[in-house]
């Protein structure tokens, strides 16, 4: 079966010295596309370099993660210069969004919101979708997406409630939800319930490599070759053949990233 890894970080120090092996093993397992998503200024050029070196399978998604919201103006000026210069070589703006997990300090929240909105508008100017990181910030993330109305939205590693999930479905704009290794965890009852009770047409397969490895590799380094374990879990939850699940998720990824 063929599949996409819609969200990975092959440039991460845990993976960057073994990209040849990772790409080869992923291809053998059926992977036909890996979308490397930016986080820091430093990551952007690395992602573009990987895309150039593995152009048959690796794609670029560039953006600044909310954890860098308090960087100085020059930091973002440099980031936007790289993004704008390479706009024809990227598939989306991301990962961008909000993260209140480590700090709910009002100053940080305000800066994160400003950065999030700024990058959504950058994406809209270039008719690009966005890849969103939202952690412990569900209501604020939903509010901004509702107000800004991105072209297409992908909520990477969806971890908010079923209620917020249903609110996204009512926005009337294209919204997709990332499912990865967490789906295989025994305590991941909310996302398992969401997947079990919802149409598969709104989900995207992802790893967040090198993080969030699925069972039975939880705690180990994750790679795009593990996507079939996600597909297997979806198959169990939905009681649908794995090949059919793989085809639906592949089609969803192609729709989100504009392949078809």
C-alpha positions as CSV (number, residue, x, y, z in Angstrom):
1,X,0.0,0.0,0.0
2,X,1.1,3.6,-0.6
3,X,1.0,6.4,2.0
4,X,2.1,9.9,2.8
5,X,3.8,11.1,6.0
6,X,2.2,14.5,6.1
7,X,4.3,15.8,9.0
8,X,7.9,14.9,9.8
9,X,11.2,16.5,10.9
10,X,14.0,14.6,9.1
11,X,16.3,17.5,9.7
12,X,16.2,16.9,13.5
13,X,19.5,16.0,15.1
14,X,18.1,12.5,15.9
15,X,17.6,11.8,12.2
16,X,19.8,14.0,10.1
17,X,22.8,11.7,10.0
18,X,20.7,8.8,8.7
19,X,18.4,10.3,6.1
20,X,19.6,8.0,3.3
21,X,18.5,4.9,5.3
22,X,15.3,6.5,6.5
23,X,14.2,7.5,3.0
24,X,15.1,4.1,1.7
25,X,13.2,2.2,4.4
26,X,10.3,4.5,4.0
27,X,10.1,3.9,0.3
28,X,10.3,0.1,0.8
29,X,7.3,0.3,3.2
30,X,5.2,2.2,0.7
31,X,5.9,5.9,1.5
32,X,5.5,8.1,-1.6
33,X,5.8,11.5,0.1
34,X,7.4,13.0,3.3
35,X,6.5,16.6,4.3
36,X,9.2,18.1,6.4
37,X,7.7,20.9,8.5
38,X,9.7,23.8,9.8
39,X,9.9,25.0,13.4
40,X,12.9,27.3,13.9
41,X,14.7,29.7,11.6
42,X,17.6,27.2,11.5
43,X,15.3,24.5,10.2
44,X,14.2,26.3,7.1
45,X,17.3,26.0,5.0
46,X,17.8,22.4,6.2
47,X,14.4,21.5,4.9
48,X,15.0,23.1,1.5
49,X,18.3,21.2,1.3
50,X,16.6,17.9,2.0
51,X,14.0,18.7,-0.6
52,X,16.7,19.3,-3.2
53,X,18.6,16.1,-2.3
54,X,15.5,13.8,-2.2
55,X,13.2,15.6,-4.6
56,X,11.3,12.5,-5.5
57,X,9.9,12.0,-2.1
58,X,10.7,15.0,0.3
59,X,8.7,18.2,0.3
60,X,9.1,21.5,2.1
61,X,6.7,23.1,4.6
62,X,8.2,26.3,6.1
63,X,7.1,28.3,9.2
64,X,8.0,29.3,12.7
65,X,6.8,27.3,15.7
66,X,5.1,29.2,18.5
67,X,7.9,28.4,20.9
68,X,10.0,31.0,19.1
69,X,7.4,33.8,19.4
70,X,9.6,35.9,21.7
71,X,12.5,36.0,19.3
72,X,13.5,39.5,18.1
73,X,12.3,41.2,14.9
74,X,15.4,40.3,12.9
75,X,14.7,36.6,13.5
76,X,11.3,36.8,11.8
77,X,12.6,39.1,9.1
78,X,15.2,36.5,8.1
79,X,12.6,33.7,8.3
80,X,10.1,35.5,6.1
81,X,12.9,36.4,3.6
82,X,13.7,32.7,3.2
83,X,10.0,31.7,2.9
84,X,9.2,34.4,0.4
85,X,12.4,33.7,-1.7
86,X,11.5,30.0,-1.8
87,X,7.7,30.3,-2.0
88,X,7.4,28.3,-5.3
89,X,9.3,25.4,-3.7
90,X,7.1,24.9,-0.6
91,X,3.8,23.2,-0.1
92,X,2.4,24.9,2.9
93,X,3.2,27.3,5.8
94,X,4.0,25.5,9.0
95,X,4.2,24.4,11.6
96,X,2.6,27.5,13.1
97,X,0.1,28.0,15.9
98,X,-0.2,28.2,19.7
99,X,1.4,26.3,22.6
100,X,0.4,27.0,26.2
101,X,1.7,23.8,27.6
102,X,4.8,25.1,29.4
103,X,3.6,28.7,30.0
104,X,0.3,30.5,30.1
105,X,2.0,33.9,30.6
106,X,-0.2,36.5,29.0
107,X,2.8,38.2,27.2
108,X,3.8,35.0,25.6
109,X,0.2,34.1,24.6
110,X,-0.2,37.6,22.9
111,X,3.0,37.2,21.0
112,X,2.1,33.7,19.9
113,X,-1.3,34.8,18.6
114,X,0.3,37.7,16.7
115,X,2.8,35.3,15.1
116,X,0.1,32.8,14.3
117,X,-2.1,35.4,12.6
118,X,0.9,36.9,10.7
119,X,1.8,33.5,9.3
120,X,-1.8,32.6,8.3
121,X,-2.0,35.9,6.4
122,X,1.4,35.1,4.7
123,X,-0.1,31.8,3.6
124,X,-3.2,33.4,2.3
125,X,-1.3,35.9,0.2
126,X,0.4,33.0,-1.5
127,X,-2.7,30.8,-1.7
128,X,-1.0,28.1,0.5
129,X,-2.5,25.9,3.2
130,X,-1.3,26.0,6.8
131,X,0.0,23.2,9.1
132,X,-1.0,24.0,12.7
133,X,0.6,23.1,16.1
134,X,-2.0,23.5,18.9
135,X,-1.2,22.3,22.4
136,X,-3.3,23.2,25.4
137,X,-4.7,26.1,23.3
138,X,-7.7,24.6,21.6
139,X,-10.2,27.5,22.1
140,X,-7.8,30.2,21.0
141,X,-6.6,28.2,18.0
142,X,-10.2,27.6,16.9
143,X,-11.1,31.2,17.3
144,X,-8.2,32.5,15.2
145,X,-8.8,29.9,12.4
146,X,-12.5,30.8,12.4
147,X,-11.7,34.5,12.1
148,X,-8.8,34.3,9.7
149,X,-10.3,31.6,7.4
150,X,-7.1,30.0,6.0
151,X,-7.2,28.4,2.5
152,X,-6.9,25.0,4.0
153,X,-6.0,24.0,7.6
154,X,-4.2,20.9,8.9
155,X,-4.3,20.5,12.7
156,X,-1.2,18.4,13.2
157,X,-1.3,15.7,15.9
158,X,-4.8,16.6,16.9
159,X,-5.2,16.5,20.7
160,X,-8.1,18.8,21.5
161,X,-11.6,17.7,22.5
162,X,-14.3,16.1,20.4
163,X,-16.4,19.2,21.0
164,X,-13.7,21.4,19.4
165,X,-13.3,18.8,16.6
166,X,-17.0,19.1,15.8
167,X,-16.8,22.9,15.8
168,X,-14.1,22.8,13.2
169,X,-16.3,20.7,11.0
170,X,-18.9,23.4,11.1
171,X,-16.7,26.2,10.0
172,X,-17.4,25.7,6.3
173,X,-13.7,25.7,5.4
174,X,-11.4,22.8,4.6
175,X,-9.9,21.4,7.9
176,X,-7.9,18.2,8.3
177,X,-6.7,16.5,11.4
178,X,-3.4,14.7,11.8
179,X,-3.3,11.2,13.3
180,X,0.0,9.5,14.2
181,X,1.6,7.3,16.9
182,X,-0.6,8.7,19.7
183,X,-3.5,6.9,18.1
184,X,-1.9,3.5,19.1
185,X,-1.5,4.5,22.8
186,X,-3.8,2.8,25.3
187,X,-4.7,6.0,27.0
188,X,-5.5,7.9,23.8
189,X,-9.2,7.5,24.3
190,X,-10.3,10.9,22.9
191,X,-8.6,10.7,19.6
192,X,-9.5,7.0,19.2
193,X,-13.2,7.9,19.8
194,X,-13.0,10.8,17.3
195,X,-11.5,8.5,14.6
196,X,-14.0,5.7,15.4
197,X,-17.0,8.0,15.1
198,X,-16.0,10.3,12.2
199,X,-15.6,10.1,8.5
200,X,-12.0,9.2,7.4
201,X,-12.2,12.0,4.8
202,X,-10.9,14.6,7.3
203,X,-7.8,12.7,8.6
204,X,-4.1,12.8,7.5
205,X,-1.4,10.3,8.3
206,X,1.7,11.6,10.0
207,X,4.6,10.6,12.3
208,X,6.0,13.8,13.7
209,X,9.3,11.9,13.3
210,X,11.5,11.6,15.3
211,X,8.8,11.9,18.0
212,X,5.7,10.0,19.1
213,X,6.6,6.6,17.8
214,X,3.6,4.2,17.7
215,X,3.3,1.0,19.7
216,X,5.2,-1.2,19.9
217,X,8.0,1.3,19.4
218,X,6.8,3.9,21.8
219,X,9.7,5.8,23.3
220,X,12.0,5.0,20.4
221,X,13.0,7.2,17.4
222,X,10.1,7.5,15.0
223,X,10.4,7.5,11.1
224,X,8.0,7.6,8.2
225,X,8.4,3.8,7.8
226,X,6.0,3.5,10.8
227,X,3.0,4.9,9.1
228,X,1.6,1.4,8.3
229,X,1.2,0.9,12.1
230,X,-1.1,4.0,12.2
231,X,-3.0,2.6,9.2
232,X,-3.4,-0.7,11.0
233,X,-4.8,1.0,14.1
234,X,-7.3,3.0,12.0
235,X,-8.3,-0.2,10.4
236,X,-9.1,-1.8,13.7
237,X,-11.0,1.3,15.0
238,X,-13.1,1.6,11.9
239,X,-13.3,-2.1,11.0
240,X,-12.2,-1.2,7.5
241,X,-9.6,-3.0,5.4
242,X,-6.1,-1.6,5.7
243,X,-5.7,-1.1,2.0
244,X,-8.9,1.0,1.9
245,X,-7.8,3.0,4.9
246,X,-4.4,3.7,3.2
247,X,-6.1,4.8,0.0
248,X,-8.4,7.2,1.8
249,X,-5.6,8.7,3.8
250,X,-3.4,9.0,0.8
251,X,-6.2,10.8,-1.1
252,X,-6.7,13.1,1.8
253,X,-3.1,14.1,1.9
254,X,-3.0,14.7,-1.8
255,X,-6.1,16.9,-1.5
256,X,-4.6,18.9,1.3
257,X,-1.2,19.5,-0.3
258,X,-2.8,20.2,-3.7
259,X,-1.4,17.1,-5.5
260,X,-4.9,16.6,-6.9
